[in-house]
Amino acid sequence: MRACLSAVTLLQLGALTISATQSVHPPSSRRLPASSSAGPSKLSQQLPGGQVALIDKSDYSENHDSILRTELALETLQNWYNTNTGLWESTGWWNGANIMTMIGDFAKAAPADILLQDLAREVFVAALLKAPAKNPQPGIEDPRSNNTTLVAIDATSLETGYTKYLDPNTSNLHVTYPPNWHGNSGRVIFPRTSSNHDSNSLYHPVDTPDYRDWLDGFYDDDLWWALAWINAYDVTSEAAYLVLAEDMFIAVSRTWGTYCFNGGIYWSWKQDYVNAIANELFFSTAAHLANRAQSRRKRATYLAWAEESLQWFLESGMITDDGIINDGLTEDCENNNKTAWSYNQGVILGGLAELYRAGNTPDVTPLRLAAHLARAALIALSDEDGIVHDECEPDCGDDGAQFKGIFMRNLVKLHS
């Protein structure tokens, strides 16, 4: 959870950085190593000639360069990075995808920072090669059948104990991992203090990825990872990352059609809950892919999926008259009035921003809808000081701690 809290800070600061770099300072001259032995009040700084200086945190004020603030958060986060798994200790599977997305956002915000660009590429390649071994429930969505349709199989023998559920009293999200999943796998932190541009492995994945390695039975998890690989593609232009995201989306798209209005996707392969987050992620992934498709046919396909999934979502009843998105639907396909989590208010904003970009005409309807939902969320979730809160605070567990960072990231995506 400690790494997750650090990631929240970086998610929020990284989001602010993307916006701030458009109008304030250029990327800081400070260069971020992946790990530091400095004390808690110091930041290692790479200087010309390879010398290392230590900068006290008191060196900057609240109005200082947002790049530096994000560097500080990233330095803390990397204390939990494990190069043996390509993930971060103390966090979960889907959380790792969000951390990778956020590092990609920071890399896009500071393109001149060579060390940051290298670090991001190292993270992407390590995840590609090593993270699938940590998939908490591999094979549960096995698509191997006599036709091209992803089928729901009798996968009892493939269940590992990985499950997600909502607390019946608090509606808090709980995730149970297989035994020993969180066991230390030999943490090794990147000892990075200089550029490695001569290493081709930083820029070119050495294997062709298999999308099936990333599917764990929970479709929101699948799509968090798809968005992470789309962001990796944005940073690196590596086609393998985009193809992986496309294949993951196609796999999930084959599950389309729930017991609610013959549309949408379920939360998981068990097909027992239709919720907001999975369907928002499906819409957002389709919209993202529409803007990055390598052919007109693919672009049209993804755009059609984005429009259809958005239309279904808007008509599903999960959005209240006030513009607030509740967690999901009952078995009778009614709004279940469960907690309006901040991340449910956020993911759709990023999707709508992408849909606006993907549109064939200058139709501002997606932006108007996004602005309406964003205002509703800020009114409902903010206190008198303008600070956004989730109902679970102060104890949001390992997963809820990341919700507000996701909201802010998508809010800034809409703003930018």
C-alpha positions in Angstrom: 0.0 0.0 0.0 2.9 2.3 0.7 3.9 2.3 -3.0 0.3 2.9 -3.9 0.2 6.0 -1.8 3.4 7.3 -3.4 1.8 6.5 -6.8 -1.3 8.6 -5.9 1.0 11.6 -5.3 2.7 11.0 -8.6 -0.5 10.4 -10.4 -1.8 13.8 -9.2 1.5 15.7 -9.7 2.1 14.0 -13.0 -1.3 15.1 -14.2 -0.7 18.6 -13.1 2.7 18.5 -14.8 1.2 17.7 -18.1 -0.9 20.8 -17.9 1.7 23.0 -16.2 4.4 22.4 -18.8 2.2 24.0 -21.4 2.5 27.4 -19.8 5.1 27.5 -17.1 8.7 26.3 -16.8 10.6 24.0 -19.2 11.7 20.6 -17.9 13.9 21.0 -14.9 17.7 20.5 -15.3 17.6 18.0 -12.5 18.0 14.4 -13.6 16.2 11.7 -11.7 18.0 8.5 -10.8 15.8 5.5 -10.3 16.9 5.1 -6.7 18.7 7.1 -4.1 20.6 6.4 -0.9 20.0 10.0 0.2 18.1 10.7 3.4 14.4 11.4 3.4 14.9 15.1 3.0 17.2 15.0 0.0 16.9 14.5 -3.7 19.9 13.1 -5.8 20.7 15.4 -8.7 22.8 14.4 -11.7 25.1 17.2 -12.7 27.3 17.6 -15.7 30.4 15.5 -15.4 28.7 12.8 -13.5 28.9 14.5 -10.1 26.0 14.1 -7.7 24.7 16.9 -5.6 22.1 16.7 -2.9 19.2 19.2 -2.9 17.3 19.8 0.2 13.5 19.7 -0.2 13.3 23.1 1.3 14.9 24.3 -1.9 11.5 24.6 -3.5 8.3 26.4 -2.5 4.7 25.4 -3.2 5.0 27.4 -6.5 8.2 25.8 -7.6 8.5 23.8 -10.8 6.0 21.0 -10.9 8.6 18.8 -12.7 10.7 18.8 -9.5 7.7 17.9 -7.3 6.9 15.0 -9.6 10.5 13.9 -9.5 10.4 13.8 -5.7 7.3 11.6 -5.8 8.8 9.3 -8.4 12.0 8.9 -6.4 9.9 7.7 -3.4 7.8 5.4 -5.5 10.8 3.7 -7.1 11.9 2.5 -3.6 9.4 -0.3 -4.1 10.2 -1.1 -7.7 11.2 -4.7 -8.3 13.1 -5.4 -11.5 12.6 -9.1 -11.0 8.8 -8.7 -11.6 8.5 -5.5 -13.4 6.0 -4.3 -10.8 6.0 -2.4 -7.5 6.1 -4.2 -4.1 3.1 -3.7 -1.8 0.7 -2.9 -4.7 -1.6 -5.1 -6.7 -1.9 -6.2 -10.3 -4.2 -3.5 -11.7 -2.4 -0.8 -9.6 0.8 -1.6 -11.4 -0.9 -0.8 -14.7 -1.9 2.6 -13.4 1.6 3.3 -12.1 3.0 2.5 -15.5 0.5 4.8 -17.1 1.5 7.6 -14.8 5.2 7.2 -15.5 4.3 7.4 -19.2 2.4 10.6 -18.6 5.4 12.1 -16.8 7.7 11.0 -19.7 5.4 12.7 -22.2 5.4 15.8 -20.1 9.2 16.0 -20.0 10.5 14.8 -23.3 13.9 16.5 -23.0 14.7 14.6 -19.8 16.8 11.8 -21.2 17.2 9.9 -17.9 13.4 10.0 -17.4 12.9 8.7 -21.0 15.3 5.9 -20.3 13.7 5.0 -17.0 10.2 4.9 -18.6 11.5 2.6 -21.4 13.1 0.3 -18.8 9.9 0.1 -16.9 7.9 -0.7 -20.1 10.3 -3.5 -21.2 10.6 -5.0 -17.8 6.8 -5.1 -17.4 6.5 -6.7 -20.9 8.9 -9.4 -20.2 8.4 -10.1 -16.5 5.0 -8.9 -15.2 3.0 -11.7 -16.9 4.5 -14.1 -14.4 2.6 -12.2 -11.7 -0.8 -12.4 -13.4 -2.9 -13.4 -10.5 -5.2 -15.7 -12.5 -3.8 -16.6 -15.9 -5.8 -18.7 -18.4 -9.2 -17.9 -16.9 -10.3 -16.1 -20.1 -8.9 -18.8 -22.3 -9.9 -18.0 -25.9 -8.8 -21.3 -27.4 -12.0 -22.7 -28.9 -13.2 -24.1 -32.2 -14.2 -20.6 -33.4 -13.0 -17.0 -33.0 -15.3 -16.1 -30.2 -13.9 -15.7 -26.7 -16.0 -18.1 -24.7 -16.9 -18.4 -21.0 -15.4 -21.7 -20.0 -15.8 -24.0 -17.1 -12.6 -22.7 -15.6 -13.0 -23.8 -12.0 -9.7 -25.6 -12.2 -8.0 -22.4 -13.3 -9.3 -20.3 -10.4 -6.4 -19.2 -8.1 -8.3 -17.5 -5.3 -7.9 -14.1 -7.0 -11.2 -12.2 -6.5 -12.5 -8.7 -6.1 -15.7 -7.7 -4.2 -17.5 -4.8 -2.7 -17.9 -4.7 1.1 -21.7 -5.1 1.7 -21.6 -2.5 4.5 -19.2 0.1 3.2 -19.1 -0.7 -0.6 -15.3 -0.5 -0.3 -13.4 -2.4 -2.9 -11.5 -5.5 -1.6 -9.1 -7.6 -3.6 -7.9 -11.0 -2.5 -4.8 -12.4 -4.2 -3.6 -16.0 -4.4 -1.5 -17.3 -1.5 2.0 -15.8 -1.5 1.3 -13.5 -4.4 2.7 -10.6 -2.4 5.7 -12.5 -1.4 9.0 -10.7 -2.0 10.4 -11.8 -5.3 13.9 -10.5 -4.7 13.6 -6.7 -4.9 16.3 -5.1 -7.0 16.1 -1.4 -7.6 17.4 0.2 -10.8 20.8 1.7 -9.9 20.4 4.3 -12.6 22.5 7.5 -12.6 23.4 7.9 -16.3 22.0 7.4 -19.7 22.0 4.1 -21.5 21.2 5.1 -25.1 23.4 2.4 -26.5 21.2 -0.3 -25.1 18.7 -1.3 -27.8 16.7 -3.2 -25.2 15.5 0.1 -23.9 13.8 0.9 -27.1 12.8 -2.4 -28.7 10.8 -5.2 -27.0 12.8 -8.4 -27.6 9.7 -10.6 -27.7 6.4 -10.5 -29.4 3.9 -10.1 -26.5 0.9 -12.4 -26.1 -2.2 -10.6 -25.0 -3.4 -13.8 -23.2 -0.6 -13.3 -20.7 -2.4 -10.2 -19.4 -6.0 -11.4 -19.0 -7.0 -12.3 -15.5 -10.8 -12.7 -15.6 -11.6 -9.2 -14.4 -12.2 -7.0 -17.4 -11.4 -3.8 -15.7 -7.9 -5.2 -14.9 -7.5 -6.1 -18.6 -8.4 -2.6 -19.7 -6.2 -0.8 -17.2 -3.3 -2.7 -18.7 -4.5 -2.0 -22.3 -4.5 1.8 -21.5 -1.0 1.4 -19.9 0.3 -0.2 -23.1 -1.3 2.5 -25.2 0.6 5.1 -23.1 3.8 3.1 -23.6 3.2 3.3 -27.3 2.7 7.1 -27.1 6.1 7.5 -25.4 8.1 5.0 -27.5 6.2 4.7 -30.8 6.8 0.9 -30.4 4.2 -0.8 -32.5 4.3 -4.0 -30.3 2.8 -2.0 -27.4 -0.1 -0.8 -29.5 -0.8 -4.2 -30.9 -0.8 -5.7 -27.4 -3.4 -3.1 -26.3 -5.5 -3.8 -29.4 -5.5 -7.5 -28.9 -6.5 -7.1 -25.2 -9.3 -4.8 -26.2 -10.5 -7.2 -28.9 -10.5 -10.0 -26.3 -12.7 -8.0 -24.0 -15.0 -6.8 -26.8 -15.9 -10.5 -27.4 -17.7 -10.5 -24.1 -20.0 -7.6 -25.0 -23.6 -8.1 -24.1 -24.8 -8.3 -20.5 -28.1 -9.1 -19.0 -28.8 -5.4 -18.9 -30.2 -4.1 -22.1 -28.1 -6.5 -24.3 -25.0 -4.3 -24.0 -22.1 -3.4 -21.9 -19.6 -5.7 -20.4 -19.5 -7.5 -17.0 -17.0 -6.8 -14.3 -15.6 -10.3 -14.6 -15.7 -13.6 -16.3 -18.2 -14.7 -13.6 -20.8 -12.5 -15.3 -22.5 -11.6 -12.0 -22.1 -7.8 -11.9 -22.4 -4.9 -14.3 -20.4 -2.0 -13.0 -19.3 1.5 -14.1 -15.6 1.1 -14.0 -15.3 -1.8 -16.4 -17.6 -0.1 -18.9 -16.0 3.3 -18.7 -12.6 1.6 -19.3 -14.0 -0.2 -22.3 -15.3 3.1 -23.8 -12.1 4.9 -23.0 -9.8 2.2 -24.5 -11.9 2.2 -27.7 -11.6 6.0 -28.0 -7.9 5.9 -27.3 -7.4 3.2 -30.0 -9.5 5.1 -32.5 -6.9 8.0 -32.3 -3.9 5.6 -32.8 -5.3 3.1 -35.3 -2.9 2.3 -38.2 -5.6 1.9 -40.8 -9.0 3.5 -41.6 -10.7 0.2 -41.1 -9.4 -0.1 -37.6 -10.1 3.5 -36.8 -13.7 3.1 -37.9 -14.0 -0.1 -35.8 -12.7 1.5 -32.6 -14.7 4.6 -33.1 -17.9 2.6 -33.5 -17.1 0.7 -30.3 -16.5 3.9 -28.5 -19.8 5.4 -29.7 -21.8 2.3 -29.0 -20.4 1.7 -25.6 -20.9 5.3 -24.6 -24.5 5.3 -25.7 -25.2 2.1 -23.8 -23.5 3.6 -20.7 -25.5 6.8 -20.9 -28.7 4.9 -21.1 -27.8 2.3 -18.5 -29.0 4.3 -15.5 -25.7 4.4 -13.7 -25.6 8.2 -14.0 -27.9 10.1 -11.7 -29.9 13.1 -12.7 -27.2 15.2 -11.0 -24.5 13.8 -13.2 -23.0 11.5 -10.6 -21.9 8.0 -11.5 -22.7 5.3 -9.0 -20.8 2.0 -8.8 -23.1 -0.2 -10.9 -26.4 -1.9 -11.6 -28.5 -4.3 -9.6 -29.6 -7.7 -11.0 -32.7 -5.9 -12.1 -30.6 -3.4 -14.1 -31.4 -0.5 -11.8 -28.9 2.0 -10.4 -27.6 0.3 -7.2 -26.9 3.6 -5.5 -23.6 2.4 -4.2 -20.7 4.7 -3.6 -19.8 7.4 -6.2 -16.1 6.7 -6.3 -13.9 9.4 -7.6 -12.3 7.2 -10.2 -15.7 6.4 -11.7 -16.2 10.1 -12.2 -12.8 10.4 -13.8 -12.2 7.6 -16.3 -15.1 8.7 -18.5 -13.6 12.2 -18.7 -10.4 10.9 -20.4 -12.5 8.8 -22.7 -14.7 11.7 -23.8 -11.6 13.8 -24.4 -10.3 11.1 -26.7 -13.7 10.7 -28.4 -13.7 14.4 -29.2 -10.3 14.1 -30.8 -11.4 11.0 -32.8 -14.6 12.6 -34.1 -15.0 13.1 -37.8 -16.6 16.5 -37.3 -16.0 19.4 -34.9 -18.8 18.1 -32.7 -18.2 19.4 -29.2 -20.9 17.2 -27.6 -18.3 14.9 -25.9 -16.7 17.9 -24.3 -19.9 19.4 -23.1 -20.9 16.1 -21.6 -17.5 15.8 -20.0 -17.7 19.3 -18.6 -21.1 18.6 -17.1 -19.9 15.4 -15.4 -16.7 17.0 -14.2 -18.6 19.9 -12.6 -21.0 17.4 -11.0 -18.2 15.4 -9.5 -16.3 18.4 -8.1 -19.5 19.6 -6.5 -20.3 16.3 -5.0 -16.9 15.2 -3.9 -15.1 18.4 -2.8 -15.1 19.9 0.6 -15.3 23.6 1.4 -11.6 24.0 0.6 -12.0 22.4 -2.8 -10.3 19.1 -1.8 -11.8 16.0 -3.3 -12.6 13.1 -0.9 -13.8 9.5 -1.3 -16.2 8.1 1.3 -13.7 5.5 2.4 -11.3 8.1 3.9 -9.2 8.0 5.9 -8.9 4.2 5.4 -9.4 3.4 1.7 -7.3 0.3 1.7 -4.8 -0.8 -0.9 -7.0 0.0 -3.9 -9.2 3.0 -2.9 -6.0 5.0 -2.1 -5.4 5.3 -5.9 -8.9 6.5 -6.9 -8.4 10.2 -6.6 -5.2 10.1 -8.6 -7.0 8.5 -11.4 -9.7 11.1 -11.2 -7.2 13.9 -11.3 -5.3 12.4 -14.2 -8.4 12.2 -16.3 -9.6 15.7 -15.2 -6.4 17.2 -16.4 -6.6 15.2 -19.7 -9.9 16.8 -20.3 -8.6 20.3 -19.4 -5.6 19.9 -21.7 
